[in-house]
Amino acid sequence: MLKKNALYILFLGTLCILAGIGVMIWASDKFYLGIAFVVLGLVYGLAGILLYRRSKKIAATKHEPKE
């Protein structure tokens, strides 16, 4: 479930970056809004990557044999 949430956050980050680029291209008078969307997308992307790596680490420790 944690891995699925991480992928959703990565997808949301990608959408925010694309929306920011679209705002910067189509509404050049709102350039700062586009930059804000891109930064928000980068933050979501970083959070998604960190959550995905953490979920992989948790899954790896669950499957280790105990001695």
C-alpha positions as CSV (number, residue, x, y, z in Angstrom):
1,M,0.0,0.0,0.0
2,L,2.9,2.3,0.8
3,K,4.4,1.7,-2.6
4,K,1.1,2.5,-4.3
5,N,0.8,5.8,-2.4
6,A,4.4,6.7,-3.4
7,L,3.6,6.1,-7.1
8,Y,0.4,8.2,-6.8
9,I,2.5,11.0,-5.3
10,L,5.1,10.7,-8.1
11,F,2.3,10.9,-10.7
12,L,0.9,14.0,-9.0
13,G,4.3,15.6,-9.0
14,T,4.6,14.9,-12.8
15,L,1.2,16.4,-13.4
16,C,2.2,19.5,-11.4
17,I,5.4,20.0,-13.4
18,L,3.5,19.6,-16.7
19,A,0.8,22.1,-15.5
20,G,3.5,24.6,-14.5
21,I,5.2,24.3,-17.9
22,G,1.8,24.7,-19.5
23,V,1.0,27.8,-17.5
24,M,4.4,29.3,-18.3
25,I,3.8,28.8,-22.0
26,W,0.2,29.7,-22.4
27,A,-0.3,32.4,-19.8
28,S,3.0,34.2,-19.9
29,D,1.6,37.0,-17.7
30,K,1.3,34.4,-14.9
31,F,4.9,33.1,-15.2
32,Y,5.3,33.0,-11.4
33,L,2.3,30.8,-11.0
34,G,4.0,28.4,-13.5
35,I,7.2,28.5,-11.5
36,A,5.2,27.7,-8.3
37,F,3.6,24.7,-10.0
38,V,6.9,23.4,-11.1
39,V,8.4,23.8,-7.6
40,L,5.4,22.1,-6.1
41,G,5.8,19.2,-8.6
42,L,9.5,18.9,-7.7
43,V,8.6,18.7,-4.0
44,Y,5.9,16.1,-4.7
45,G,8.4,14.1,-6.8
46,L,11.0,14.2,-4.1
47,A,8.5,13.1,-1.5
48,G,7.3,10.3,-3.8
49,I,10.8,9.1,-4.5
50,L,11.7,9.0,-0.8
51,L,8.5,7.2,0.1
52,Y,9.1,4.7,-2.6
53,R,12.6,4.0,-1.5
54,R,11.4,3.6,2.1
55,S,8.7,1.2,1.1
56,K,11.2,-0.9,-0.8
57,K,13.5,-0.9,2.3
58,I,10.6,-2.0,4.5
59,A,9.6,-4.8,2.1
60,A,13.2,-6.0,2.0
61,T,13.5,-6.2,5.8
62,K,10.2,-8.1,6.1
63,H,11.4,-10.9,3.8
64,E,14.8,-11.3,5.4
65,P,15.2,-14.7,7.2
66,K,15.7,-14.3,11.0
67,E,18.6,-16.2,12.6
